[in-house]
């Protein structure tokens, strides 16, 4: 049992939209990801997702509204809800989601990360 320093974990990579595993709890991964720009509209049939903003600001687009998640805040996107994460500036996020969660949900494209790296 060791402590995890988020600043240290985020310093280990520089690319965007490629989550890394930084821990596990029950059947969920804790993932660190840097984001910038628009992602892809998608949903997850069977998984809820928690987005915790560590640094920066995340805009979560939904078909009928948009939520702004600031540093130190989080949002939970329920399974089945279509969403599109957007970051105007580089934003650092911790994701908490079931191990089965594919980052692009029901969409497969160049941003899909099938093999997660553990850091």
C-alpha positions as CSV (number, residue, x, y, z in Angstrom):
1,X,0.0,0.0,0.0
2,X,1.6,3.2,-1.3
3,X,0.4,6.7,-1.7
4,X,-0.1,8.0,-5.2
5,X,1.1,11.5,-6.2
6,X,-1.1,12.8,-9.0
7,X,1.3,15.5,-10.0
8,X,4.0,12.9,-10.4
9,X,1.8,10.6,-12.4
10,X,0.7,13.4,-14.8
11,X,4.4,14.4,-15.3
12,X,5.1,10.9,-16.8
13,X,3.3,11.6,-20.1
14,X,2.4,14.4,-22.4
15,X,-0.1,13.1,-25.0
16,X,-3.8,13.8,-25.0
17,X,-6.8,11.5,-24.8
18,X,-4.8,8.4,-23.9
19,X,-5.8,7.3,-20.4
20,X,-3.2,5.5,-18.1
21,X,-4.1,3.2,-15.2
22,X,-2.9,4.7,-11.9
23,X,-4.8,2.4,-9.5
24,X,-7.6,-0.1,-9.0
25,X,-10.4,-0.3,-6.6
26,X,-12.9,-3.2,-6.6
27,X,-13.7,-3.8,-10.3
28,X,-12.8,-0.2,-11.3
29,X,-9.7,1.5,-12.7
30,X,-8.5,4.9,-11.7
31,X,-7.1,6.5,-14.8
32,X,-5.1,9.6,-15.4
33,X,-5.6,11.4,-18.7
34,X,-4.6,14.7,-20.2
35,X,-7.2,16.2,-22.6
36,X,-7.2,19.1,-25.0
37,X,-9.7,20.0,-27.8
38,X,-12.8,18.0,-28.6
39,X,-13.2,14.3,-28.1
40,X,-15.9,12.2,-29.8
41,X,-19.6,11.9,-29.2
42,X,-20.2,8.6,-27.6
43,X,-22.0,6.7,-24.8
44,X,-21.3,3.6,-22.7
45,X,-24.1,1.0,-22.6
46,X,-23.1,-0.7,-19.3
47,X,-20.8,1.7,-17.4
48,X,-21.1,4.9,-15.5
49,X,-18.1,7.3,-15.6
50,X,-16.7,9.7,-13.1
51,X,-14.6,12.6,-14.4
52,X,-12.6,14.4,-11.6
53,X,-10.8,17.5,-12.8
54,X,-7.4,17.8,-11.2
55,X,-6.1,20.8,-13.3
56,X,-7.9,23.0,-15.8
57,X,-11.5,23.0,-16.9
58,X,-13.6,20.4,-18.7
59,X,-16.7,21.1,-20.6
60,X,-19.0,18.1,-20.9
61,X,-21.4,18.4,-23.8
62,X,-24.7,16.6,-23.7
63,X,-27.3,16.7,-26.5
64,X,-29.5,19.0,-24.5
65,X,-27.0,21.0,-22.3
66,X,-23.4,21.5,-21.4
67,X,-21.8,21.2,-17.9
68,X,-18.6,23.0,-16.9
69,X,-16.4,21.0,-14.5
70,X,-13.7,23.1,-12.8
71,X,-10.5,22.1,-10.9
72,X,-11.5,20.1,-7.8
73,X,-14.9,19.2,-9.2
74,X,-16.3,16.1,-10.7
75,X,-19.2,14.9,-12.8
76,X,-20.7,11.4,-13.1
77,X,-22.0,10.5,-16.6
78,X,-24.6,7.7,-16.2
79,X,-24.5,4.7,-18.5
80,X,-26.3,5.2,-21.8
81,X,-26.0,9.0,-21.8
82,X,-24.4,10.4,-24.9
83,X,-21.6,12.9,-24.1
84,X,-18.6,14.7,-25.6
85,X,-15.8,15.9,-23.4
86,X,-14.1,19.2,-24.5
87,X,-11.1,21.1,-23.0
88,X,-10.2,24.5,-24.5
89,X,-6.8,24.3,-22.7
90,X,-4.9,21.2,-21.5
91,X,-6.8,19.7,-18.6
92,X,-5.8,16.8,-16.3
93,X,-8.5,14.4,-15.3
94,X,-8.8,11.3,-13.1
95,X,-11.4,8.9,-14.4
96,X,-13.0,6.3,-12.2
97,X,-14.8,3.7,-14.2
98,X,-15.3,-0.1,-14.5
99,X,-12.4,-2.0,-16.0
100,X,-14.6,-2.9,-19.0
101,X,-15.0,0.7,-20.0
102,X,-13.6,1.6,-23.5
103,X,-12.6,5.2,-23.7
104,X,-14.7,5.8,-26.8
105,X,-17.6,3.7,-25.7
106,X,-19.8,2.7,-28.6
107,X,-17.5,4.3,-31.2
108,X,-14.3,2.9,-32.5
109,X,-11.9,5.3,-34.2
110,X,-8.3,6.6,-34.0
111,X,-8.8,7.7,-30.4
112,X,-9.9,4.3,-29.2
113,X,-7.4,2.9,-26.6
114,X,-7.8,-0.8,-26.4
115,X,-4.6,-1.6,-24.5
116,X,-4.2,0.6,-21.3
117,X,-0.8,1.4,-20.0
118,X,-0.2,1.2,-16.2
119,X,2.0,3.9,-14.8
